[in-house]
Amino acid sequence: GKTGAARIALESGVPVYPIAHWGVHRILPRYGKLKPFPRKPVVVAVGEQLDLSRWAGQPIDGRVLAEVTDHFMDAITDVLAGLRGETPPAERWDPAAHGQAETGRL
């Protein structure tokens, strides 16, 4: 995850909700061509508002941004696990650790 959403949330106090979707890969496969037909379902779910009070009043530095970003990613993972009906892996996927470019084939 990137820290931009964490920074905005901490600086402005806006509420944050984790959102996940599942099914887009059936329409637009990774590195593949668009397959709109036959129609395929895409499901979107929104989780509960995230509590950021643990970081209230702390200086916004790299450590705080990383912690809040991890909190966001964990919440998104939980919402996605519910959509997929699966238990997520113990460790979050790190593309860099597997030689994958962040931008795909660009």
N, C-alpha and C positions, 0 to 999 in steps of 0.2 A: 504494500500500500504506500501511497504517497502522503505526505504530511499536510498538504494544502487544506483539506477539509478540517483537519484538527486545528490548524492555525485559525481559520475563519471562525470556527465554532468557539474557540477559547477567547478570541479577541472581541467577538461581537455578541456572544451569548445566545446565538440562534439555536433552536432545538435541532437535534440530529436524530434521524430515523434510519435504521439499516434497511436497505432494499436489495432484494435479490430476484433474479429471473432464471428460468430454466426452459429450454426448448429452442432457443435461437440457433443452436448448433445444428438442428435438423433443417433449418431454412438456409443458413449460411455456414457451411462447414469450415473449419479452420483451414485456411489457405485454399479453400475450394470456391466453386461457383455457386451463385444464388440458385436455390431450388424452392421456388414459391409454391409449386404444385406437385402433388396434391397438397392441400392446405394442412398445416401442422399446428398443434397447439403450442402456445408460449404462455407460461404462467408467471405472474409477477406477485411477490408478496412483500409487505411492509411490516417490519417488526415494531416493537414498542420503542418509545423515545428513550434515548440513551442518557444515563445519568453521568454528568461530567463534574459533579460537585467535588469529587476527590481531588481534582486539579484546580479548583477555584482558588484564586489568590496567589497561585504559584507563578514565578516568572516563566514566561514562555521561552523555553530553550530546547535544544535538540533532544534531551532526555524526555522532557514532558511531551513534546510532539510525537516522539516514537511510542511512548506509552499510550497516548490517546489514539494514535493511528492503529496500534495493535488491538486496542479495545474496540475500535470500529470494525476492524477486519474480523475479529472473533465474533462480533454480533452479526455481521453479514454471513459468516460461515454458518452460524446457527440457523439463520433464516433459510439459507440455501439447503442445509441438511434437511430441514422440514419439508421443503419443496420436493427434494429428491427422494425423501423417505429412506435416507441412508445415514450412517454414522460417518462423520468426516474423518479423514486421516489424522493421526496425532500431530503431525507436523505439516505446516502450510507449505504449499508448493513454491519453490524458489526457482524461477526460470534461469537465473544466472548460474545457479549451482548445476544446472543440467545443460549448459551451453546454448540456451535459447536467447535470442535477441529480444529485447523489451518491445521492439516495434514490429515483430514478425518478419516479413520478407522485405521490408522497406530498405 
